[in-house]
Amino acid sequence: MSRKTEGSQDDPVVIVIIIPLLVYLGITVKSFLAGYFPVVEKVPTMIVFMAFCYPVYALYEAYNVVIVFNKGNLQLKKPN
């Protein structure tokens, strides 16, 4: 059973697909850059990901927010 909370998205398939894809993308970019700049091998993958792949992640998050908002899972508080 899954417990629904306000503002949560119940689509684990997207999470199971996207997160490994982003990890793979970060590792691939790091490997590609290490071929041209050997110093990149010593930089943590997360820093390389944030520097070069974050725009892709930001677009994914923006798309995700639109889906959550359109589904009605995101409720805005009404002023009293």
N, C-alpha and C positions, 0 to 999 in steps of 0.2 A: 504494500500500500504506500502511496505517496501522500504526503501532507502538503496541501497548498497553503501558501502564505501570500499576503498581499504583495504585489509587485514582482512575484517570481514567475519565471517562464518554465513551463513543464514540457520542455522539448530536449531530453537528454541526448537524442540522436545528433542534434546540431553540435552540442558540446563535445560529444565523443568524436565527431569528425573534425571540427574546427581546431580544437586545441592541439592534437597531434600534427595537424597540417601546419599550424603556426610554428611549432617546434621544429618540424622538418624544414620549413622555409628558413628559419633562423640558422640552422646548421648548414643548409645549402649555401646561403649567402656568405656565411663565415668561411666555408671551404673555398668558395669562388674568390673571395677577397684575399684569402691566405695565399693563393697562387700568385697574386700580383704584389701583395704587401705581406711579407713573412711575419711582421710584428703582430698582425691580426690574430695569429694562432694563440698568442698569449693573453688576448683580451677575452673576458668571459662572454659566452654566447648571448647572454641576456643583454649586455651592453651593445653588442653588434645588432641584435634584433631591434632594440629600441632605436638605434641610430638609423637603420636602413629599412626595417620592416614595419615600424610603428604606424606609418600612414595607412598601410593595408589593414592593420588591426583596428585603427580608428574608424575606417570606413565600415568594417564589420560591426563594430559597436554602434555606430550611428544607424545602420540598417536594423540591428537588433532592437534598438530603442523604438524605431518606427513600428516594428512588428508588435512589440509589447503594448505600445500605446494604442495601436489600431485594434488589437484584440480586446482591449478594455481591461487588461490586468493592471494597468497603471492608473490609479485613481488620484485625481487632484483634490485637495481639500477645498471645500467651499468656505469663503469667509463668513463669519457669524454676523 
